[in-house]
Amino acid sequence: MTEFQREKLESFIQQASVFYELTSNGDPARIGAFSDSENSLKFKALRTSVLQFLTETYKSDDSFYRGIIANSRNYYKPEVSYLLDTINNVKKDLEAKAKYNIDEIKTIVASYINLERIKKLKELNGKFDFAKLARICEEVNSCYENGNYYAVGMLLRSIIDHVPPIFGFDSFKSVVANYSGSKSFKESMDSLDKSMRKIADSFLHQTIREKEILPVQESIEFKASFDNLISEIIRITEQKANKN
């Protein structure tokens, strides 16, 4: 279980416990027991957030997750105690999986940049020192695993500013415009330069507003393009080393 998942669950448990206390004498009461519609709406929102967390955390074929979905009628019963029990059971399940190294959790959460690519970067020998690039890639993965999407965007932005000299240029825009790569590579790099750069710039430079929408995984979904970038860096560096 990641620290991000643990904190999320603790927050859910705390919120559900408050609702539990609001029901009469802690009975497994329905949300009709709440004296005001505001608490009823907040409870429904919490229930929806918990289900979204489960969908994002578990593989679709996970037996524990499938059990919850199979009992979805019970899950949507407006009973506080059932939701609280579900959250506590999720916490126990994730702790057990972590203890016994059971690979039931989505591996996508653990890695934004492929670990083999990072390993290759560390092994490269040539004109440039790839230690910083490899370290930034590792920090991207660490932030991504813990749901720190603002940090992921900023780190990705730093990568495209860092690598142009490897391709023989001073800026990433020049790489996109002038590097003699394949058509698909150019299209991927163009996406990073235009779309990803703008998203990261908004993370960095947008001033505070009255209402914010926080980034989610999909906000920084440029994994394939970055894999193309890192792969090309490895390829041309190894090619130059072989010629020498």
Buried (B, 14 or more C-beta within 10 A) or exposed (E): BBEBBBEBBEBBBEBBBBBBEBBEEEEBBBBEBBEEEEBBEBBEEBBEBBBEBBEBBBBEEBEBBEEBBEEEEEBBBBBBBBBBEBBBEBBEBBEEBBEEEEEBBEEEBEBBBBEEBBEBBEEBEBEBEBEEBBEBBBBBBBBBBBBBBBBBBBBBBBBBEEBBEBBEBEEBBEBBEEBEBEEEBBEBBBBBBEEBBEBBEEBEEEEEEEEEEEBEBEBBEBBEBBBBBBBBBBEBBBEEEEEE
